[in-house]
Amino acid sequence: MAKILKLNAISPLADGILAGYDCGEDVKDPAGILVRSAQMAEYEPGESLLAVARAGAGTNNIPSAKYAEKGIVVFNTPGANANAVKELVICELFLGGRKIVDGIDWVKTLKGSGAETGKLVEKGKKNFVGCEIAGKTLGVIGLGAIGIMVANAAVALGMKVIGCDPYLSTHNALMLDPAVEAVADDGEILKRADFITLHVPLNDGTRGMIDGEAIAMCKDGVVIINNARGELADNAAIKSALESGKIARYITDFPADELIGVKGAICVPHLGASTPEAEDNCAVMAARQLKDYLENGNITNSVNYPAVSAARAGKSRICVCHRNIANIIAGLSAAVSARGINIANLLDKSKGDYAYAIIDIDAQTDDELTAALKDVPGVLRVRTV
């Protein structure tokens, strides 16, 4: 029975998918790990660990590059929590346009005013006048699963929507409302948008992308929404722009001490995917992907290895994690054919520095063949499923 370690509380729907597995929070020597937010930098994987499945989109809490070198596949669940995040962004568009949070906080100060409350409200409401979002321009930076849903919803709300994504897939492009104007880069969005929402991953190219220089390109009084990762923005620059009025509102799902209490900053306590529906969706997707990999060797939605899936052929299936280097396919094929074994199917794809091969053969595997495949230069891991 394969063992699955849970590093966080995971929706019980995952247990139904993983029925027959030894699945729990105290499992030793696991073949797979289910995780949400637990920091895995200090977790030392054993030889048994084959895969980690993150019930969520971001994998910054998992050392994916280190695991790739060990032949450990890291999965995520893009799109599983997209609707939950989309709904929060739509809520935040209204909070950005209207001074709702400020007004609610002010009303709390009227407690005890008795019969005068109504008069005080009518007198003070002029201080909280805001704008409607209809007719305003929304800039969406990043048109993945969430960005597309936000863009389409904003069109339905009467906004003019522009979006950019240098890695926009054909599938995502087809999902995008025709009313959304695609622009070449985020500089165009910074210059034109009244509202800007970020939906990009955190990496060396995006870290601190909303800095002083970027903010200077924006319209005066812009509203910026960041539900992607806090580190996408330079908080010092954001604070300065809020104080000067360059930014009217900065709404983030990642509170930082330097922004809490700053006028114009609305810090939401990381609620983007905090719905039971999103948690269920993420858990189900993560469990299915983990199970398919452990049982069939198929990879779907990995962040450190390519997507590779194939129907079974032949009598045995061999899965090989390897570096993306020249001549390795020839080496794998030679190791099999040298033993007089026919390859029924071979599928190999790469992603960055790493690649993955599924080899179906018309024979049963043995230790000798496995050892020969492991000896091919560049091979990181070999297993039979």
C-alpha positions as CSV (number, residue, x, y, z in Angstrom):
1,M,0.0,0.0,0.0
2,A,1.5,3.3,-1.1
3,K,1.8,6.0,1.6
4,I,0.6,9.6,1.3
5,L,1.7,12.2,3.8
6,K,-0.6,15.2,4.5
7,L,1.4,18.2,5.7
8,N,-1.8,20.3,6.0
9,A,-5.5,19.7,6.6
10,I,-6.8,18.6,3.2
11,S,-10.5,18.3,2.2
12,P,-11.8,14.8,3.0
13,L,-12.8,14.5,-0.7
14,A,-9.2,13.7,-1.3
15,D,-9.4,10.6,0.9
16,G,-12.1,9.1,-1.3
17,I,-9.9,9.5,-4.4
18,L,-7.0,8.0,-2.6
19,A,-8.9,5.1,-1.1
20,G,-6.6,2.1,-0.6
21,Y,-3.6,4.3,0.2
22,D,-2.1,4.8,3.7
23,C,-2.9,8.5,3.9
24,G,-2.4,10.6,7.0
25,E,-0.5,13.3,8.9
26,D,1.9,10.9,10.6
27,V,2.9,8.7,7.7
28,K,6.6,7.8,7.5
29,D,8.6,7.3,4.2
30,P,5.8,8.5,1.9
31,A,5.6,8.0,-1.8
32,G,3.6,11.1,-2.2
33,I,2.8,14.3,-0.2
34,L,-0.3,16.5,-0.2
35,V,0.4,20.0,0.9
36,R,-1.3,23.4,1.0
37,S,0.8,26.2,2.8
38,A,3.3,24.2,4.8
39,Q,6.9,25.4,4.2
40,M,8.9,22.5,2.8
41,A,12.3,24.1,2.5
42,E,13.5,22.3,5.6
43,Y,11.7,19.0,4.8
44,E,14.3,16.5,3.8
45,P,12.7,14.0,1.3
46,G,13.5,10.4,1.7
47,E,14.3,8.0,-1.1
48,S,10.7,6.8,-1.2
49,L,9.3,10.2,-2.2
50,L,8.1,10.3,-5.8
51,A,5.8,13.4,-5.9
52,V,4.4,16.4,-4.1
53,A,1.0,17.7,-4.9
54,R,0.1,21.3,-3.8
55,A,-3.6,21.9,-3.3
56,G,-3.4,25.3,-4.8
57,A,-1.7,27.2,-7.7
58,G,1.4,28.8,-6.0
59,T,4.3,26.5,-5.2
60,N,6.7,29.0,-3.5
61,N,6.6,26.9,-0.4
62,I,8.1,23.9,-2.2
63,P,11.7,23.8,-3.4
64,S,10.7,22.6,-6.8
65,A,14.1,22.9,-8.4
66,K,15.8,20.9,-5.7
67,Y,13.1,18.2,-6.0
68,A,13.5,18.1,-9.8
69,E,17.1,17.2,-9.4
70,K,16.0,14.3,-7.2
71,G,13.4,13.1,-9.7
72,I,10.5,14.3,-7.5
73,V,7.6,15.7,-9.5
74,V,5.8,18.7,-8.0
75,F,2.2,19.2,-9.0
76,N,-0.1,22.2,-8.5
77,T,-3.8,22.8,-9.3
78,P,-4.1,25.8,-11.6
79,G,-7.7,26.9,-12.0
80,A,-9.1,24.9,-9.2
81,N,-9.6,28.0,-7.0
82,A,-10.0,30.4,-9.9
83,N,-13.6,31.2,-9.3
84,A,-13.0,32.0,-5.6
85,V,-10.2,34.4,-6.4
86,K,-12.2,35.9,-9.3
87,E,-15.1,36.7,-6.9
88,L,-12.8,38.3,-4.4
89,V,-11.2,40.5,-7.2
90,I,-14.7,41.6,-8.3
91,C,-15.5,42.5,-4.7
92,E,-12.3,44.5,-4.6
93,L,-13.1,46.4,-7.7
94,F,-16.1,47.8,-6.0
95,L,-14.1,48.5,-2.8
96,G,-11.5,50.3,-5.0
97,G,-14.1,52.5,-6.7
98,R,-16.3,53.2,-3.7
99,K,-15.0,54.2,-0.2
100,I,-17.0,51.4,1.3
101,V,-14.4,50.3,3.9
102,D,-13.8,53.8,5.1
103,G,-17.5,54.5,5.3
104,I,-18.2,51.4,7.3
105,D,-15.3,52.2,9.7
106,W,-16.7,55.7,10.2
107,V,-20.2,54.4,10.9
108,K,-18.8,52.4,13.8
109,T,-17.8,55.6,15.4
110,L,-21.4,56.7,15.5
111,K,-22.4,54.0,18.0
112,G,-24.3,55.6,20.9
113,S,-25.6,58.5,18.9
114,G,-29.2,57.3,19.4
115,A,-31.8,59.2,17.4
116,E,-29.2,61.4,15.8
117,T,-27.6,58.5,13.9
118,G,-29.6,59.0,10.8
119,K,-28.9,62.8,10.6
120,L,-25.2,62.2,11.2
121,V,-25.1,59.6,8.4
122,E,-26.7,62.0,6.0
123,K,-24.3,64.8,6.9
124,G,-21.2,62.7,6.8
125,K,-21.8,60.5,3.8
126,K,-20.4,63.1,1.4
127,N,-16.9,62.3,2.7
128,F,-17.2,58.8,1.2
129,V,-18.3,59.5,-2.3
130,G,-16.7,57.1,-4.8
131,C,-17.0,56.2,-8.5
132,E,-18.8,53.5,-10.5
133,I,-16.6,50.9,-12.2
134,A,-18.8,50.8,-15.4
135,G,-17.0,52.6,-18.2
136,K,-13.7,52.5,-16.4
137,T,-10.7,50.7,-17.9
138,L,-9.4,47.6,-16.1
139,G,-5.9,46.3,-16.9
140,V,-5.4,42.6,-16.3
141,I,-1.7,41.6,-16.1
142,G,-1.6,37.9,-16.6
143,L,-4.3,36.0,-18.5
144,G,-4.2,32.6,-16.9
145,A,-7.2,30.8,-15.4
146,I,-7.9,33.6,-12.9
147,G,-7.0,36.5,-15.1
148,I,-9.3,35.4,-17.9
149,M,-12.3,34.9,-15.5
150,V,-11.7,38.4,-14.0
151,A,-11.4,40.0,-17.5
152,N,-14.6,38.3,-18.7
153,A,-16.5,39.2,-15.6
154,A,-15.4,42.8,-15.8
155,V,-16.6,43.1,-19.4
156,A,-20.0,41.8,-18.2
157,L,-20.0,44.6,-15.6
158,G,-19.5,47.2,-18.2
159,M,-15.8,47.9,-17.9
160,K,-13.4,48.4,-20.7
161,V,-10.8,45.7,-20.3
162,I,-7.3,45.4,-21.6
163,G,-5.0,42.5,-20.8
164,C,-1.5,41.3,-21.5
165,D,0.2,37.9,-21.1
166,P,3.4,37.0,-23.2
167,Y,2.7,33.3,-22.5
168,L,-1.0,33.3,-23.4
169,S,-2.0,29.8,-24.5
170,T,-4.3,29.1,-27.5
171,H,-6.8,27.5,-25.1
172,N,-6.8,30.6,-22.8
173,A,-7.1,32.9,-25.8
174,L,-10.2,31.1,-27.0
175,M,-11.7,31.5,-23.5
176,L,-11.2,35.2,-23.5
177,D,-14.2,37.5,-24.2
178,P,-13.7,39.1,-27.7
179,A,-14.3,42.5,-26.0
180,V,-11.0,42.2,-24.1
181,E,-8.3,44.1,-25.9
182,A,-4.9,42.3,-25.9
183,V,-1.9,44.6,-25.6
184,A,1.8,43.8,-26.1
185,D,3.1,44.5,-22.6
186,D,2.2,45.7,-19.1
187,G,3.6,49.1,-19.8
188,E,0.6,49.8,-22.0
189,I,-1.7,48.7,-19.1
190,L,0.1,50.9,-16.6
191,K,-0.4,53.9,-18.8
192,R,-4.1,53.4,-19.7
193,A,-5.8,51.6,-16.9
194,D,-8.0,53.1,-14.1
195,F,-7.9,49.8,-12.3
196,I,-5.0,47.3,-12.5
197,T,-5.2,43.7,-11.2
198,L,-2.2,41.3,-11.0
199,H,-2.4,37.6,-11.9
200,V,1.2,36.5,-12.6
201,P,3.4,34.0,-10.8
202,L,6.2,35.2,-8.5
203,N,9.6,34.7,-10.0
204,D,12.8,36.7,-10.7
205,G,11.2,38.5,-13.6
206,T,8.1,39.6,-11.7
207,R,9.4,40.2,-8.2
208,G,8.9,43.9,-7.4
209,M,7.3,44.6,-10.8
210,I,5.1,47.3,-9.3
211,D,7.9,49.6,-8.1
212,G,8.4,53.4,-8.2
213,E,9.1,53.4,-11.9
214,A,6.0,51.4,-12.8
215,I,3.8,53.5,-10.5
216,A,5.1,56.7,-12.2
217,M,3.7,55.4,-15.5
218,C,0.2,55.0,-14.1
219,K,-2.7,57.4,-14.2
220,D,-3.1,59.6,-11.1
221,G,-5.6,58.0,-8.7
222,V,-5.1,54.5,-10.1
223,V,-6.4,51.5,-8.1
224,I,-4.1,48.5,-7.9
225,I,-5.3,45.0,-6.8
226,N,-2.8,42.3,-5.9
227,N,-4.2,38.9,-5.1
228,A,-1.3,37.0,-6.7
229,R,1.7,37.4,-4.4
230,G,2.7,40.2,-2.1
231,E,6.3,40.3,-3.3
232,L,5.1,41.5,-6.8
233,A,4.9,45.0,-5.4
234,D,7.5,47.2,-3.7
235,N,5.6,48.1,-0.5
236,A,7.7,51.1,0.2
237,A,6.9,52.5,-3.2
238,I,3.2,51.6,-2.8
239,K,3.1,53.4,0.6
240,S,4.7,56.5,-0.8
241,A,2.3,56.6,-3.8
242,L,-0.7,56.2,-1.5
243,E,0.5,59.1,0.7
244,S,0.9,61.3,-2.3
245,G,-2.4,60.3,-3.9
246,K,-0.8,58.8,-7.0
247,I,-2.4,55.6,-6.0
248,A,-6.0,56.0,-4.7
249,R,-6.3,52.4,-3.4
250,Y,-3.9,49.5,-3.1
251,I,-5.9,46.3,-2.3
252,T,-3.9,43.2,-1.5
253,D,-4.6,39.7,-0.2
254,F,-1.1,39.7,1.4
255,P,-1.0,42.1,4.4
256,A,2.4,43.6,5.3
257,D,3.1,45.4,8.5
258,E,4.3,48.6,6.6
259,L,0.9,48.8,4.8
260,I,-1.5,48.0,7.7
261,G,-3.3,51.2,8.7
262,V,-2.0,53.3,5.8
263,K,-4.8,55.4,4.3
264,G,-5.9,53.9,1.0
265,A,-4.4,50.5,1.7
266,I,-7.0,47.7,2.1
267,C,-5.2,44.6,3.5
268,V,-7.3,41.4,3.1
269,P,-6.2,38.4,5.2
270,H,-5.3,36.1,2.4
271,L,-8.9,35.1,1.6
272,G,-8.6,34.5,-2.1
273,A,-9.0,30.7,-2.0
274,S,-10.6,30.5,1.4
275,T,-13.9,29.0,0.4
276,P,-15.0,25.4,1.0
277,E,-15.7,25.0,-2.7
278,A,-12.1,26.1,-3.7
279,E,-10.5,23.9,-1.0
280,D,-12.6,20.9,-2.2
281,N,-11.7,21.6,-5.9
282,C,-8.0,21.9,-5.1
283,A,-7.9,18.8,-3.0
284,V,-9.7,16.7,-5.6
285,M,-7.4,17.9,-8.4
286,A,-4.3,17.4,-6.4
287,A,-5.3,13.9,-5.3
288,R,-6.2,12.8,-8.8
289,Q,-2.9,14.0,-10.3
290,L,-0.9,12.4,-7.6
291,K,-2.8,9.1,-8.0
292,D,-2.4,9.1,-11.7
293,Y,1.3,9.7,-11.4
294,L,1.9,7.0,-8.8
295,E,-0.2,4.4,-10.6
296,N,0.3,5.2,-14.2
297,G,3.3,7.5,-14.4
298,N,1.3,10.3,-16.1
299,I,2.2,13.9,-15.3
300,T,-0.4,16.7,-15.5
301,N,0.1,20.2,-14.1
302,S,3.7,19.9,-12.8
303,V,5.8,22.9,-12.2
304,N,9.1,21.2,-12.5
305,Y,8.5,18.5,-15.1
306,P,6.7,18.5,-18.4
307,A,3.1,17.3,-19.0
308,V,3.4,13.7,-20.3
309,S,0.5,11.3,-20.4
310,A,-0.1,8.2,-22.5
311,A,-2.4,5.2,-22.6
312,R,-0.7,2.0,-21.6
313,A,0.9,-0.2,-24.2
314,G,3.0,-3.4,-23.9
315,K,3.5,-5.4,-20.8
316,S,5.4,-2.9,-18.6
317,R,5.8,0.8,-18.2
318,I,9.1,2.5,-17.2
319,C,9.1,6.1,-16.2
320,V,12.3,8.1,-16.4
321,C,13.1,11.6,-14.9
322,H,16.1,13.0,-16.6
323,R,18.0,16.1,-17.5
324,N,17.2,17.8,-20.8
325,I,20.4,17.0,-22.6
326,A,21.3,15.8,-26.0
327,N,21.4,12.0,-27.0
328,I,19.6,10.8,-23.9
329,I,16.7,9.3,-25.8
330,A,19.2,7.3,-27.9
331,G,20.8,6.1,-24.7
332,L,17.5,5.0,-23.2
333,S,16.5,3.2,-26.4
334,A,19.8,1.5,-26.6
335,A,19.6,0.2,-23.0
336,V,16.3,-1.4,-23.8
337,S,17.1,-2.8,-27.2
338,A,20.4,-4.2,-26.0
339,R,18.4,-6.7,-24.0
340,G,16.4,-7.8,-27.1
341,I,13.2,-6.0,-25.8
342,N,10.8,-4.2,-28.1
343,I,9.6,-0.7,-27.2
344,A,5.9,-0.6,-27.7
345,N,5.7,3.2,-27.1
346,L,8.1,5.9,-26.1
347,L,7.0,9.4,-25.2
348,D,9.5,12.1,-24.0
349,K,9.0,15.8,-23.4
350,S,11.1,18.5,-21.8
351,K,10.5,21.5,-19.6
352,G,13.5,23.8,-19.0
353,D,16.4,21.9,-17.7
354,Y,14.4,18.7,-17.1
355,A,12.6,16.1,-19.1
356,Y,10.4,13.0,-18.6
357,A,10.0,9.8,-20.5
358,I,7.4,7.1,-20.5
359,I,8.6,3.9,-22.1
360,D,6.2,1.0,-22.6
361,I,7.9,-2.3,-23.4
362,D,6.8,-5.7,-24.6
363,A,8.4,-7.6,-21.7
364,Q,8.5,-7.5,-17.9
365,T,11.1,-5.2,-16.4
366,D,13.9,-6.5,-14.2
367,D,16.7,-5.1,-12.0
368,E,19.2,-5.5,-14.8
369,L,17.2,-3.3,-17.2
370,T,16.5,-0.7,-14.5
371,A,20.2,-0.5,-13.6
372,A,21.1,-0.1,-17.2
373,L,18.7,2.8,-17.6
374,K,19.9,4.5,-14.4
375,D,23.5,4.3,-15.9
376,V,22.5,6.4,-18.9
377,P,24.2,9.9,-18.4
378,G,21.7,12.5,-17.3
379,V,19.1,10.0,-15.8
380,L,17.9,11.1,-12.4
381,R,15.3,8.5,-11.5
382,V,13.8,5.3,-13.0
383,R,10.8,3.5,-11.8
384,T,8.3,0.9,-13.1
385,V,4.6,1.3,-12.7
